[in-house]
Amino acid sequence: MNSKKWFATLVMSSMLVMPLNGITAEAASTTATGSYNLDFHTASYTEKTATLDGKTIKYRAYEKIVYVKHPVDTQYEIMNIYVPEQYYEGQSIGSYNADNAPIFFPNAIGGYMPAEPDSPGQGMGGGDNAALIALANGYVVASPGARGRTATTGKAPAAIVDLKAAVRYLRYNDSVMPGDADKIISNGTSAGGALSALLGASGNNADYEPYLTELGAADAKDDIFAVSSYTPITNLDQANDAYEWQFNGINTYSKLEISTDTDYHIQRKTVQGTLTADQIQVSNDLSAMFPAYLNSLNLKDADGNALTLNSDGTGSFRDYIQSLVIASAQRALDNGTDLSDKSWITISNGKVTDVNYDQYLAYLGRMKTPGAFDALDLSAGENQLFGTATTDTKHFTQYAQDHSTVEGSSMADAQTIKLMNPMNYISTSGTDTAPNWRIRFGTKDSDTSTAVSAMLALDLQNKGYNVDYALPWDVPHSGDYDLGELFTWMAGVAGGSTVNATVPVADQSTTTGGMNMGGGMTGKAGAPDDSGTDNTSAPSGTSTTTGSTTSPSSNTSTAPISATTTATAGKATVKINSKTATLASYNIAGSHYVTADDLATALQATDKAFTVAADSATGSISLTSTTASSVSTSNTTSSNPTRSAKASTAKASVTVDGKQVQVTAYTIQGTTYLKLRDLAQALDVNLSWQSVTRQLNIDTTTGYSAEQ
Ligand code: DHB
């Protein structure tokens, strides 16, 4: 999109007075008749700032914009749009500017539940979320909310219709909004990953038109440029069969049940069980049906070899999935991961030569019982997704309907089932499928069969789309855990230079712990979640702490932001003298805080090894140089931050070899955490940050340097 008129519009529209809730003054008068104005109002924003590793990001926030003329639910059919402030000053960020910046389109949908739009801040696992990192890297961020299955108005296909309507809003307003609506990059995890994929697969297809017309969606196209999809829980009408094809013969399961206690606190507990004889029969039936479907797809590997399954479930498609697991293990090994405890992996001369696939599956473990998505008793979340306003739950596979244990059960209508499956739309006539795809599914994810993401990726690849598909090693059901790689990929497809912003590393995992749809949600959005898994942790108002006085390159420790603040948990992925390790850490205002003990453990095999003596009575922490220990237990940390916590400023008297040093300290849940950069300076080790790979490097062989 060339030469925008948005700047001129800004000057003009700033003369109008408009409320900030997305309803324009003009529209407010028509709200009584249920009509919202779909024009983007450049002047209806609030100015916000966020701090990333000591750097201030200024941006304009346009929040809660109703993106359809006739919304059904204004809690969810809204979008938050964020624009870097530099774009209003005619500046560029990297190679992006107000005209050409791609639009990052992250949804926060989990469990097919209703979801509010996301905003820049902390991710669930601690650390900065994708929206904030996108802003720092010059993307315009547009996060859509969408209706979900628990509302009578949120049944399928509501959520995909909503996402399409949000895309249409952006395309409709392209000439007046910063960013390029021809470069929309969608991102989502799990159900959100499924909807991200469906959005990309089905661009402009007329099947959705009646629903979009009913909502009063903007008159514009809804195809997008790129899809990022983590663990897509998709292809739902085949997912029962795929699950049993994978797990048939594994008769024990471990599922997470979510309930609410008498105080309305969400309780999560893992329930172990063994399949009954009836369930084993269902598993046998379902798994026997999968090869015919798989073979009907005519999938091929990158060399053009057919990927098929024999009726007993063996065959080249299974071998292909095994090869993906082997490739994943190889990457882990190359990155220094210790795989020696996995007896089912054969390693010879640094090469993973085999993975015993059955033993790998046993290690992975079954999470769901047969009828994993279309449950015979209608208890799965997906049954509720396919319900209607009058019938809360329905079947969506013939087998489950035929074997239903619920009297009077009914099937969802065929068109609704079709509308929810991206496999029905890829490259079909009248459809503009997104050209670029990045799909990730962890090797420790058993929320759906690996076959589901593999079939999606292969079908796209076979039809000529640009697909980056991989199984990250040992990653459970989660998303946004590799944002450095995601943003590098995005810059690659969108033709931009990556990342000129410095962002802190942290475990970005939004692990949902293998959430069972029966209970509810991923905790990312929508429904209340007081589990403390960080989605409540972002300080309100501005997305992260404003006015931070923490300077990343300062040589002395600086005053903490306030007496108490929120620390977000994360495990920083670090390289210590080029060896990968993890370091338990908290993130406060963009800086990492660790315990002295954990850092001592991490550095014990290096030339900067030290011991720690702490006196809790006086608050003194003495670090004493010692010789390197040959036993490396660099992955063992004594502290285990798992969730956000209150952090109070602490007075720690820290000495290194008897000499007093300045180290900023916080007390978090009774433990003293020290600023990693201050410790690096005090110990004279080099600490650097690679923004592209989001990798924190500690190099003990070179001295401290203030520069990042
Ligand atoms: C999600 C998880 C599931 O196991 C499922 O069946 C559907 C959605 C989720 O985390 O979004």
Residues whose N, C-alpha, C, O or C-beta is under 5 A from the ligand:
A	BS01	DHB	I109 G110 G111 Y112 T189 S190 A191 G192 I233 D447 T512 M515 N516 M517 T522
